[in-house]
């Protein structure tokens, strides 16, 4: 009968990674279910629509705060490598419904501070 000392460390690492991804997916699913039930904002009056201001695109750090930190604990970009961030972002972009331009900015931010 194998003991905990006989387990494959690589398998343990993979298992921990999979548990992390499943936890992330569960949290995002719960968050989207909660936000889907929020009421629609009141419609704008004619006055409000005539004074529209074009907004600046958000930086990667701002996108990180608005999209990721609302569901996840604040994590440092150096916690994962650039390749790991690319994989994580590919999966989370779909769940967070991020447009391609925002996903690129977020990826630049995360990979610039990525660990080695």
C-alpha positions in Angstrom: 0.0 0.0 0.0 1.6 3.3 -1.1 2.2 6.0 1.6 2.2 9.7 1.1 6.0 9.6 0.7 5.6 7.3 -2.4 3.3 9.7 -4.3 4.5 11.4 -7.4 5.4 15.1 -6.7 4.5 16.0 -10.2 1.1 14.5 -9.9 0.5 16.4 -6.6 1.5 19.6 -8.4 -0.9 18.9 -11.2 -3.7 18.0 -8.8 -3.2 21.3 -6.9 -3.3 23.2 -10.2 -6.6 21.5 -11.2 -8.1 22.2 -7.8 -7.2 25.9 -8.3 -8.8 26.0 -11.7 -12.0 24.3 -10.5 -12.2 26.7 -7.6 -11.8 29.7 -10.0 -14.5 28.3 -12.3 -16.9 27.8 -9.4 -16.3 31.3 -8.0 -16.8 32.9 -11.4 -20.0 30.9 -12.1 -21.4 32.0 -8.7 -20.5 35.6 -9.4 -22.1 35.6 -12.8 -25.3 34.1 -11.4 -25.5 36.9 -8.9 -24.8 39.7 -11.4 -27.4 38.2 -13.9 -30.1 38.9 -11.3 -29.3 42.6 -10.9 -32.0 45.0 -12.3 -31.3 46.9 -15.4 -30.2 50.5 -14.9 -32.9 53.2 -15.5 -33.1 54.4 -19.1 -31.3 57.7 -19.8 -33.3 60.8 -20.5 -32.7 62.9 -23.6 -30.6 65.3 -21.5 -28.2 62.5 -20.4 -27.6 61.2 -23.9 -26.6 64.6 -25.5 -23.5 65.0 -23.3 -21.5 61.8 -24.0 -17.8 61.8 -23.4 -15.5 59.3 -25.0 -13.8 57.3 -22.3 -10.1 56.5 -22.3 -9.3 52.7 -22.7 -8.6 51.1 -19.4 -5.0 50.0 -18.4 -4.1 46.4 -17.7 -3.9 47.2 -14.0 -7.4 48.8 -14.0 -8.8 45.8 -15.9 -7.2 43.5 -13.3 -8.9 45.4 -10.5 -12.3 45.6 -12.2 -12.6 42.1 -13.6 -10.3 39.8 -11.7 -10.1 41.1 -8.1 -13.9 41.3 -7.7 -14.0 37.5 -7.6 -10.5 36.4 -6.7 -8.1 37.2 -3.9 -5.6 39.9 -4.8 -2.8 38.0 -6.4 0.6 39.3 -7.5 1.3 39.0 -11.2 4.7 37.4 -10.2 2.8 34.4 -8.7 2.7 32.7 -12.1 5.0 32.6 -15.2 4.1 34.4 -18.4 3.1 31.1 -20.0 0.8 30.3 -17.1 -0.8 33.7 -17.2 -1.5 33.2 -20.9 -3.3 29.9 -20.2 -5.2 31.3 -17.2 -6.3 34.4 -19.2 -7.4 32.3 -22.1 -9.8 30.4 -19.9 -10.9 33.4 -17.7 -11.5 35.7 -20.7 -14.4 33.5 -21.8 -15.9 33.4 -18.2 -15.4 37.1 -17.6 -16.7 38.0 -21.1 -13.7 40.3 -21.8 -13.4 41.8 -25.3 -10.2 41.0 -27.2 -8.7 44.4 -26.7 -9.2 44.3 -23.0 -7.8 40.8 -22.8 -4.7 41.9 -24.6 -4.1 44.8 -22.2 -4.7 42.6 -19.2 -2.3 40.0 -20.6 0.4 42.6 -21.2 0.0 43.7 -17.5 0.2 40.2 -16.1 3.0 39.0 -18.3 5.1 42.2 -17.6 5.1 41.4 -13.9 5.2 37.6 -14.3 7.5 35.4 -12.3 10.3 33.4 -13.9 
